[in-house]
Each structure stands twice: as structure tokens, then as C-alpha cells.
Amino acid sequence: MRSTEAPDAAVIVEPVAGLPAPSEREAEPPGAFPLPADDSDLAASPDLKAIFLAGLFILALLAACYAAAEIILPIVIALVLMLVLQPVMRLLARVHVPRGLAAALIIILFFGAFAGLGTALSGPAASWTEKVPAGIPKLQERLSFLGRPITAFRSFVTRAEHLTPGSEAKPLAVAVEGNGLSDRLMSGTRYVVSGLFETVLVLFFLLVSGDTFLRRLVEVLPHFRNKRQAVDIAQHIESDISAYLVTITLMNAGVGVATGTAAAFCGLEDPILWGTVAFLLNYVPILGPMIGVALFLMVGLLSIDTLWVAFLPAGLYLTIHLIEGETVTPMLLARRFTINPVLVIVSLVFWYWMWGVPGAILATPMLAVTKIVCDRIQTLAPFGHFIEG
């Protein structure tokens, strides 16, 4: 009996009447947004209930971070420092140094270096702090060319207020507190000391415990795929964040050396102090360099008599920062970290509002950790792609 099925052959698609053949259709312009070929390329619709519950969980977590900042912030700082110091800890473990002794030695050297640097620079910093109040009249005199635009702006604002109905000034009741400033200083000092003690304590036990938490997590996960995924995420977080922080620290040190050299070239006193200030400010993206430019502008106007030369320290600092921030650092970190710069700014502003200066320093590492985790969890992969620059 003869089969009615046709033999295998190439499928020929006939052109539809009124439409050009596939070969005759116009190609997409070079800048056109790519569209999926068919419905199979589209992702499945997300579970709105799961997204809603995840949003509520994130909001509750952020509220807890804000309310319990005195407890959570030192723990987060200890975790980040642990990622930086863990390679040194493993190196000492290879030469059979006891973990407790190695952790204590690393912490003493790390915090001792900062304490020694702060002690050495406390004298020059105090002298410059005393110079600033006495130099305010000089700053006003040298910046007198800005007085006319500022006066015009003030008059414009005053006229706008008079044109607005109901804008009459209302008397404000001012309560004068005798010891308000001293109380703030005492509470701030107590907060810093307690936070530093908690950070050191948590960091010590994190370094001593090593991979204990990761091992326990692997033991409780149900499937082998989940175990391997957890190990992969932990390894990438440690390697990438430690590499990022080490690279940023080296680049900030280079910026500090270059800024100190530029300060000495311009004739500023205490160039080591200004190099250290540039080193520390560079840990805060965007806001740190902006503060640095304003600071070096003020110092130049107070220290240098010639007006155009007084702008030179701020100009040199800005040039150094542009070379480092726009060329060298992106070239070194482009392979590991490609984060959307808009999200970096939003994260910086948000965590500065949440935790102050430590939050601004931790904003980029926490955003990088979020991207690493999202890239390796299938359900969170779209969010990781959104973070990518």
C-alpha cells in the first residue's frame, strides 16, 4: 500500500498577497529597538501576588534597618570588612596560625593603622579648624564679585514672596537650650564608641567562624542544585566585593598621593592632611568629590594671596578626580561591576538618608551584592539585569 505522506523536503513559504516577500522586506533601521520574533521570546507573566509580598517584605526590612540602625549598621560594616579581610585570614590559616590569634592580629593592625593616622593628623586638622572662623571676613572679601548676583537673587525671592498671598512672615517661637550642643556631642560620641565596639566584636567572631554559616546553610538546603547555587553566590560575593574594595582603596590611595603632591605644589600647608582628606572623601561617590572641590576652594582662598592661583588647588583636585573616576577606575572595574549610574546615585542618596556617611560608603558595595545575588537566582534575574549598566 502506497503511503500518502510526502517525503521530507524543505518547506517553501508562499508570499501572502499584498505583502512583500521576506527577502524583499525592509531591514530594521540601525537604531531600532529590538522586538521579539514571536510570543515564545516573551517571558511569562510574573506572579503579582509574589511581587506584592516581596515588596512588603522589603519595606518591612528597610523600616527595621532604619529603626534599629544602632544595631544593624555595625553588623553590616563588620560583614563588609570581613569580605575584605577574609583573604588575609585564609593566608594566615595556611601557615597554621590559630584562627583566634590571626583574627585578633588582623583587627589590631587594621584599626591600629587608622588610629595612628588619626593621631598624626589631629594636630594639623585642629589648627585649620581654628583658622576657618578667623578667615571668614577674608573669604567674603575675596568672593565679593559674587555679591551682586546673590543680591539680585535675594531681591527676586523677596518680590516673589510678596506677590504670593498669605506669605506674611509669622513670628516663630525659639526655645533656647543651654546644654543642647554638649548633649549632642556626648550622645554622638557614645554612639560612635558603642558602634565601633560592636563592629570589632562582630568582625572578630566572623573571622574566627570562617565558613561555618555557609556550611550550615548548605546542610539545610534540600536539593543539590540549591546547595551549589548557595556556594556559588557566596564565592562570587566574597571575590567580587573584596576585589572591588581593594581596587577602590588602591585608587583612593593614588588620588590621595596625587592630591597631596598637588597641594605641596600649590604651597598649601600640611599636604599630608589634604592627601588623607582626598583619600577618605573618594570613598563616597559623587558627594565626596563635590565636598572636596568646595573644601580645596576654601583652603586656596584662605592660604594663597593671588586670586587666580587660589583656584588652582580645587582645579587640580577636580582634574585628578576626573582622571581617576572617569578613566582609570572604570577601566579596572568594568569586567566585574557594570552598575547603572542612576541607580548608584539613588542608592547613595537613600542610604545616606538612612545611615548617614557610613550608609553612603556602603551604598555601592550593597548594590553590587544585590546584583550578584539577583544574577544567580532565576526568579530575580530580571531585577539583576535592570541593575546592570
Wavefront OBJ file of the C-alpha trace (Angstrom):
o trace
v 0.000 0.000 0.000
v 1.456 3.310 -1.049
v 1.989 5.884 1.681
v 0.167 9.174 1.316
v 2.767 11.138 3.345
v 5.102 13.349 1.371
v 8.834 12.782 1.767
v 10.917 15.152 3.900
v 11.634 18.286 1.960
v 12.346 21.954 2.553
v 9.272 23.946 3.449
v 8.521 26.652 0.941
v 6.559 29.632 2.233
v 4.427 31.318 -0.370
v 4.210 35.114 -0.158
v 0.876 36.463 1.006
v -0.960 38.586 -1.484
v -0.404 42.273 -0.828
v 2.714 41.748 1.297
v 6.305 41.699 0.031
v 8.304 38.536 0.207
v 10.557 38.040 3.266
v 13.661 38.765 1.218
v 12.137 41.990 -0.120
v 11.072 43.432 3.231
v 12.985 46.392 4.547
v 15.516 45.667 7.248
v 15.149 47.321 10.624
v 16.963 50.641 10.925
v 20.250 50.512 12.904
v 18.834 52.304 15.944
v 15.523 50.477 16.113
v 14.525 48.891 19.397
v 14.718 45.078 19.019
v 11.371 43.332 19.234
v 10.836 39.631 19.985
v 10.353 37.413 16.957
v 7.248 35.760 18.373
v 5.389 35.188 21.613
v 7.773 32.427 22.621
v 10.514 35.003 23.310
v 8.349 36.833 25.812
v 8.818 35.995 29.490
v 5.962 34.502 31.371
v 3.770 36.963 33.202
v 5.072 37.491 36.736
v 3.146 36.438 39.801
v 1.706 39.715 41.071
v 0.924 38.235 44.472
v 4.545 37.156 44.942
v 5.784 40.594 43.817
v 3.410 42.310 46.231
v 4.524 40.138 49.150
v 8.197 40.671 48.251
v 7.606 44.438 48.198
v 6.023 44.345 51.631
v 8.930 42.268 52.952
v 11.481 44.734 51.550
v 9.621 47.692 53.065
v 9.481 45.958 56.453
v 13.199 45.140 56.221
v 14.105 48.736 55.377
v 11.942 50.011 58.235
v 13.761 47.669 60.607
v 17.132 48.882 59.269
v 16.094 52.476 59.918
v 14.638 51.889 63.369
v 17.462 49.618 64.590
v 20.333 51.450 62.855
v 22.442 51.456 66.040
v 22.461 47.642 65.969
v 22.248 46.774 62.256
v 24.762 49.294 60.858
v 27.785 47.966 62.841
v 26.866 44.412 61.777
v 26.741 45.424 58.104
v 30.094 47.226 58.423
v 31.581 44.115 60.051
v 30.284 41.925 57.206
v 31.838 44.202 54.573
v 35.157 44.327 56.450
v 35.053 40.552 56.759
v 34.860 40.265 52.954
v 37.954 42.466 52.663
v 39.989 40.749 55.398
v 38.940 37.151 54.680
v 41.747 36.548 52.094
v 44.338 37.635 54.670
v 42.698 35.342 57.218
v 42.958 32.378 54.858
v 46.588 33.199 54.126
v 47.414 33.078 57.839
v 45.428 29.851 58.189
v 47.612 28.222 55.516
v 50.716 28.872 57.626
v 48.922 27.219 60.595
v 48.283 30.370 62.647
v 45.393 29.759 65.109
v 42.200 31.427 63.907
v 41.632 33.386 67.123
v 45.178 34.758 67.126
v 45.033 35.549 63.400
v 41.716 37.394 63.756
v 42.991 39.434 66.717
v 46.209 40.290 64.866
v 44.353 41.418 61.732
v 41.920 43.595 63.706
v 44.700 45.194 65.762
v 46.738 46.050 62.657
v 43.739 47.282 60.684
v 42.228 49.568 63.306
v 45.645 50.486 64.711
v 46.652 51.925 61.335
v 43.560 54.162 61.290
v 44.109 55.206 64.902
v 47.749 56.105 64.248
v 46.844 58.077 61.133
v 44.131 59.958 63.006
v 46.502 60.790 65.860
v 49.165 62.056 63.469
v 46.727 64.302 61.608
v 44.761 65.578 64.604
v 47.182 68.468 65.195
v 47.082 69.925 61.633
v 43.316 69.385 61.462
v 42.812 71.273 64.744
v 44.961 74.182 63.557
v 42.976 74.500 60.326
v 39.734 74.337 62.281
v 40.895 77.346 64.301
v 41.839 79.251 61.136
v 38.438 78.963 59.473
v 36.395 81.305 61.771
v 39.082 83.987 61.579
v 39.282 83.656 57.785
v 35.575 84.213 57.070
v 35.992 88.002 56.523
v 38.819 87.266 54.099
v 36.626 84.809 52.198
v 33.846 87.387 51.994
v 36.272 89.981 50.669
v 37.763 87.680 48.023
v 34.348 86.468 46.909
v 32.868 89.961 46.775
v 32.394 89.641 42.989
v 29.597 87.172 43.759
v 27.770 89.695 45.923
v 25.853 91.363 43.078
v 24.307 88.126 41.663
v 23.437 86.955 45.179
v 21.797 90.304 45.990
v 19.780 90.186 42.775
v 18.639 86.655 43.566
v 17.601 87.671 47.096
v 15.585 90.623 45.781
v 13.859 88.333 43.285
v 12.934 85.876 46.031
v 11.664 88.716 48.234
v 9.443 90.075 45.458
v 8.097 86.597 44.750
v 7.208 86.175 48.409
v 5.334 89.496 48.447
v 3.374 88.513 45.345
v 2.264 85.259 46.960
v -0.952 85.644 49.014
v -0.714 84.722 52.651
v 3.067 84.931 52.696
v 3.372 87.322 55.623
v 6.119 86.375 57.980
v 4.897 84.801 61.157
v 6.763 85.023 64.437
v 8.478 81.821 65.433
v 8.875 80.690 68.997
v 12.506 79.803 69.637
v 13.400 77.736 72.650
v 16.958 78.249 73.848
v 18.554 75.226 75.413
v 21.671 75.751 77.382
v 23.354 72.369 77.028
v 21.874 71.233 73.674
v 25.196 71.160 71.806
v 27.082 69.416 74.596
v 24.321 66.808 74.881
v 24.509 66.130 71.144
v 28.263 65.775 71.286
v 28.048 63.367 74.186
v 25.343 61.258 72.555
v 27.243 61.260 69.240
v 30.451 60.192 70.926
v 28.647 57.448 72.826
v 27.025 56.255 69.588
v 30.365 56.124 67.739
v 32.157 54.305 70.548
v 29.399 51.724 71.023
v 29.128 51.179 67.264
v 32.891 50.735 66.947
v 32.959 48.234 69.800
v 30.100 46.245 68.241
v 31.800 46.285 64.830
v 35.086 44.982 66.258
v 33.331 42.308 68.296
v 31.192 41.026 65.395
v 34.135 41.195 62.980
v 36.308 39.123 65.317
v 33.773 36.315 65.585
v 33.033 36.428 61.854
v 36.720 35.971 61.059
v 37.031 33.175 63.622
v 33.935 31.316 62.390
v 35.106 31.341 58.767
v 32.756 29.307 56.530
v 30.628 27.947 59.385
v 27.455 29.793 58.368
v 27.864 28.760 54.734
v 28.323 25.116 55.731
v 25.196 25.198 57.887
v 23.242 26.790 55.065
v 24.382 24.109 52.618
v 23.391 21.396 55.081
v 19.806 22.642 55.473
v 19.103 23.302 51.774
v 17.001 20.458 50.333
v 18.386 19.962 46.795
v 21.896 19.662 45.439
v 21.178 22.415 42.909
v 20.325 24.815 45.739
v 23.470 23.845 47.646
v 25.674 24.509 44.619
v 23.879 27.782 43.961
v 24.435 28.983 47.544
v 28.158 28.159 47.378
v 28.456 29.896 44.003
v 26.753 33.057 45.281
v 28.900 33.143 48.433
v 32.131 32.699 46.469
v 31.248 35.388 43.943
v 30.219 37.856 46.644
v 33.474 37.348 48.517
v 35.726 37.509 45.438
v 33.955 40.380 43.672
v 33.325 42.623 46.690
v 36.823 42.097 48.100
v 38.301 42.832 44.665
v 36.113 45.932 44.361
v 37.024 47.299 47.788
v 40.735 46.569 47.380
v 40.768 48.210 43.943
v 38.877 51.252 45.198
v 41.221 51.552 48.190
v 44.302 51.446 45.947
v 42.793 54.020 43.592
v 41.834 56.262 46.520
v 45.384 55.981 47.827
v 46.636 57.091 44.413
v 44.231 60.025 44.485
v 45.464 60.914 47.983
v 49.123 60.855 46.921
v 48.411 62.914 43.809
v 46.311 65.429 45.767
v 48.954 65.772 48.483
v 51.589 66.390 45.786
v 49.351 68.988 44.127
v 48.759 70.689 47.498
v 52.518 70.895 48.103
v 52.992 72.257 44.569
v 50.407 74.986 45.232
v 52.094 75.923 48.503
v 49.389 74.724 50.894
v 50.392 73.834 54.422
v 50.086 70.219 55.647
v 49.895 68.431 52.253
v 49.665 65.047 54.023
v 46.438 66.201 55.662
v 44.890 67.187 52.317
v 46.016 63.956 50.702
v 44.335 61.997 53.509
v 41.166 64.067 53.180
v 41.053 63.330 49.440
v 41.644 59.628 50.161
v 38.697 59.460 52.573
v 36.306 61.604 50.526
v 36.806 59.417 47.458
v 35.030 56.525 49.211
v 31.745 58.458 48.865
v 30.809 58.582 45.162
v 29.763 61.939 43.720
v 29.138 63.693 47.049
v 32.697 63.161 48.300
v 34.429 64.837 45.317
v 31.885 67.689 45.391
v 32.697 68.345 49.047
v 36.400 68.070 48.195
v 36.183 70.730 45.473
v 34.422 73.144 47.852
v 36.926 72.391 50.623
v 40.002 72.945 48.437
v 38.458 76.126 47.053
v 38.028 77.483 50.574
v 41.549 76.439 51.616
v 43.052 78.016 48.498
v 41.255 81.307 49.094
v 42.434 81.360 52.726
v 46.062 80.409 52.024
v 47.055 81.894 48.651
v 47.194 85.648 48.082
v 46.936 85.707 44.271
v 43.278 85.254 43.364
v 43.651 83.141 40.212
v 46.250 80.915 41.901
v 43.854 80.417 44.816
v 41.548 78.446 42.483
v 44.414 76.152 41.430
v 44.139 73.573 44.286
v 40.440 72.996 43.587
v 41.118 72.781 39.837
v 43.943 70.264 40.273
v 41.850 68.164 42.665
v 38.941 68.126 40.206
v 41.296 67.121 37.365
v 42.746 64.271 39.429
v 39.270 63.056 40.321
v 38.079 63.164 36.697
v 41.097 61.165 35.532
v 40.567 58.572 38.253
v 36.775 58.436 38.242
v 36.142 58.604 34.504
v 39.112 56.681 33.086
v 41.218 54.538 35.424
v 38.670 53.069 37.859
v 36.012 52.220 35.205
v 38.702 50.530 33.127
v 39.770 48.353 36.080
v 36.249 47.502 37.322
v 34.327 47.268 34.048
v 34.604 43.489 33.828
v 33.340 42.829 37.353
v 30.998 45.734 38.009
v 28.745 47.342 35.435
v 26.064 49.061 37.518
v 23.580 51.621 36.284
v 24.961 55.029 37.385
v 21.450 56.366 38.014
v 20.836 53.551 40.496
v 24.216 54.298 42.103
v 23.128 57.903 42.719
v 19.700 56.855 44.013
v 21.278 54.229 46.279
v 23.802 56.776 47.535
v 21.118 59.329 48.406
v 18.849 56.724 50.001
v 21.468 55.073 52.215
v 22.912 58.463 53.181
v 19.422 59.406 54.386
v 19.112 56.027 56.111
v 22.513 55.717 57.817
v 24.437 58.922 57.142
v 28.032 58.879 55.887
v 28.581 55.135 56.633
v 25.490 54.394 54.548
v 26.853 56.455 51.647
v 30.125 54.490 51.802
v 28.283 51.149 51.920
v 25.759 52.055 49.181
v 27.761 50.832 46.177
v 29.002 47.559 47.781
v 25.452 46.700 48.879
v 24.130 47.434 45.384
v 26.853 45.201 43.924
v 25.937 42.390 46.338
v 22.292 42.734 45.305
v 23.257 42.402 41.645
v 25.420 39.326 42.286
v 22.595 37.579 44.144
v 19.968 38.503 41.546
v 22.123 37.353 38.630
v 22.376 33.848 40.106
v 18.735 33.332 41.135
v 16.470 32.686 38.184
v 13.393 34.434 39.533
v 15.441 37.570 40.367
v 17.416 37.642 37.114
v 15.276 40.439 35.542
v 15.986 42.669 38.521
v 19.729 41.948 38.223
v 19.562 42.838 34.528
v 17.827 46.084 35.468
v 20.660 47.000 37.854
v 23.301 46.341 35.188
v 24.787 49.388 33.500
l 1 2 3 4 5 6 7 8 9 10 11 12 13 14 15 16 17 18 19 20 21 22 23 24 25 26 27 28 29 30 31 32 33 34 35 36 37 38 39 40 41 42 43 44 45 46 47 48 49 50 51 52 53 54 55 56 57 58 59 60 61 62 63 64 65 66 67 68 69 70 71 72 73 74 75 76 77 78 79 80 81 82 83 84 85 86 87 88 89 90 91 92 93 94 95 96 97 98 99 100 101 102 103 104 105 106 107 108 109 110 111 112 113 114 115 116 117 118 119 120 121 122 123 124 125 126 127 128 129 130 131 132 133 134 135 136 137 138 139 140 141 142 143 144 145 146 147 148 149 150 151 152 153 154 155 156 157 158 159 160 161 162 163 164 165 166 167 168 169 170 171 172 173 174 175 176 177 178 179 180 181 182 183 184 185 186 187 188 189 190 191 192 193 194 195 196 197 198 199 200 201 202 203 204 205 206 207 208 209 210 211 212 213 214 215 216 217 218 219 220 221 222 223 224 225 226 227 228 229 230 231 232 233 234 235 236 237 238 239 240 241 242 243 244 245 246 247 248 249 250 251 252 253 254 255 256 257 258 259 260 261 262 263 264 265 266 267 268 269 270 271 272 273 274 275 276 277 278 279 280 281 282 283 284 285 286 287 288 289 290 291 292 293 294 295 296 297 298 299 300 301 302 303 304 305 306 307 308 309 310 311 312 313 314 315 316 317 318 319 320 321 322 323 324 325 326 327 328 329 330 331 332 333 334 335 336 337 338 339 340 341 342 343 344 345 346 347 348 349 350 351 352 353 354 355 356 357 358 359 360 361 362 363 364 365 366 367 368 369 370 371 372 373 374 375 376 377 378 379 380 381 382 383 384 385 386 387 388 389
